[in-house]
Amino acid sequence: MELRNGKMVLIDEVMNSSMREDFKNVNEINDRDDDKSPISNNATKNRQTNNIVDKLWIFTGISKSKFGSEWNTDKCDDNKNMNVIFSQLNTQNIKPYDPKEPYELYQAKIENCFEIVDTLYETRRTMLSNLLEGQVLQDVLERTNQGRLLNYEELVNYLKQTNDGQTSIIEAKLEIDELVLKEVDQIHYVGVEPIKPVIFEVKRQSIERTKKIIADDLGRNVYINNLEHDELLYIQEIFSGNLQNKSLIKGYQLDDPEIMEVLNSDDKKLNGVKLMDCGELVIAQVTQKHRDVIEVLVVPSNKVNELLNLSYNLSGHVNKEKLFRELIQKAYFKNMRKKIAEFVEKCEICQKRQRTYPKPLQFKPVLYDASLESICMNDMCPLKSEKNKHI
């Protein structure tokens, strides 16, 4: 163990097998008494020593980047805080950064996670460096060894400039259920010694924020990428049941000739379901299974396919009955059950994944042209069913 700049370095743990082999080679060179010139011996020793120094320098650079420049062994409080933050990050299921994704989107997830677990500012660079891997991590390590990217802001700016992927990004207001970890003070006794473990209580709270979401992840379907910004929000609001832009929805409803025809009729019923104009929206009174009447939004005919695309993908490609029961709680449109059945049957993804079960073979009688053309004989005597004689 050696003290360097106020930090404890374990030399035995630093040295791997290849480094120990280099030390062994240096010792052999020192002990060897051959006919080579002193100049060649000194050059060999310097080359071996430089190799060891380079490996030690690489290891210290990786350690500094992996555990942060603020990580000191004499700060016990920092060690405890880091362990707590690591355990909290594991509960959030934060995946390592993928260079295919723009870092600006990944940064939003990381900042949100830092707020949830209450990460200290001086440890954020350490947390971020532990979420890097592959070529991105190697590039960061090279610049760290050069004395660059030593703080959190420099590392974030570098990743944003280097990984600014090209993708369609939208902003949507979503109510997100976030896990909030709250430390619970509990004291347990083992024998006569009190032990106070760190226990976290998981709670959920609904927070409305403006999030940057990739359109592919939101819809999980190629058709969603062709939708406009306001249309995507409109369909998302219908599916989530959180109607924010009611004026936009009412405009689509009034432009639908089928809805206007029903509203101008005497009974105001669409396939037996009564429609009502409540001022802000056109709603339908739907009777549920238990004779309960609920009021849901009426979807214009030109928006039905977009709603089915989004709901079918987010629900996990369920069958037509489950999809109908899920949508009838939030929306209604003409010939709803029939259109859902046709949409599910025409789903290309489901057709490729579903298994084909062949029909069982049927008995085929053997026909003969004349009598006694086929003779069947029983070579065994009748078997007795008692006393297990033939078993």
Phi, psi and omega in degrees: 000139183222144180262118180231116177055040178079009181239145180269128180240125178269106183294321182296325179282333180291321186285121173267188185295319181293325179290321176297325178295323177295319176298321180296320179295322178296318179295322178295323179294321179294323183275341185285136180238085183249187184270006182289157180290156178298330181294316180293322178297316180296322179294320179294318179297316180296321180295317179294317181295319179296324178299317179293317180297320179297318180293320177296322180292320177296318181296316180294326177294318178295318180296320180294321179284325185283328183246001175087144181290342181272002185279106178241141183288339182275359178257091183292326180297320179296321179298316180295318179297319180296318179297320179295317181294321177300316179295323179290321179295326178296324179290339180274353178056047177281121181276155176299157183290133177257120182299341178292339180267138175301134183294337179298323177289318179295326179297324178297320178294317182294315180298321178296319179292321178298323178291323182294312184272002177057056182284135178293147184295321184288349179254003183290325178296322178297316179298317182293319180295331178285346178262007177258149180205169176068216183294327178298316179295320179297318178296320179294320179296320179298317180287330176292320178295336178274005179085019180245166179057043184272345178238174187292318183295317180297320180293319180295315180297322179295316181293324178293319181287326183279322184241080181249046189324155178262115179202164179276121184241136177233164175244129181222143176270118183232147171268113188251131174275113182252144177276123178249121182266124180240128181285129181251127180274114177224140181244125177245152180245125173248105189072240178249359183263126178283137178236130181245092180283161177268111182243137181247135177258126184268124177233157178245138175222144182267120182235128179264116182223162174268116184246149172265122187231137174286135183298326179296319180288327182289313183266334184055032181207144182292336181292332183293332182293337181275354182280151176282169184298311183290327179293319180296318177296323181296313180292321179297322179293322178296315183292322181280344182079005180256090185276112180257311184263078185287330180294321177295318180295317180297325178297318177295322181294318181289339177277352180274119181294328180294317180293318180294325178295320179291319181294330180274353179280174182283312183278338179055048180238138177243106185056041178082000180254128184280134177254147180222140175263106183267015180096294180280323184218162170260120184242163179238140177266104185256133178269124181276183184296322183265029177066018176272135181258124178239157179252121182235167182283143175268122183270129176298153185295329181281357179246005184292316182297320178296320178294319179293321178300310183293311183293322182292322179285319180288334178278353177088029177057055178282176180284175187293327180291316179294321179294322178294316180295329180285320183282329183294343176281347187235331186207167177212144175210169186294139180051049189297310183296320181293316181293324177295318179297318179293322180294317181293321180293330182267004181295120183290324181295316180293324179294327179283330186269332187289148180276146176260125180255112180291153179290145178294149180292140179262156178290133180243114182291148178266121182257141180235149183279329184223161178289152180061018176286333177228131182239131178248136182233145176254110184278352183255148177284165178300136181270137178275140180267005183245152171064012176053045187291322185254019180247000000 
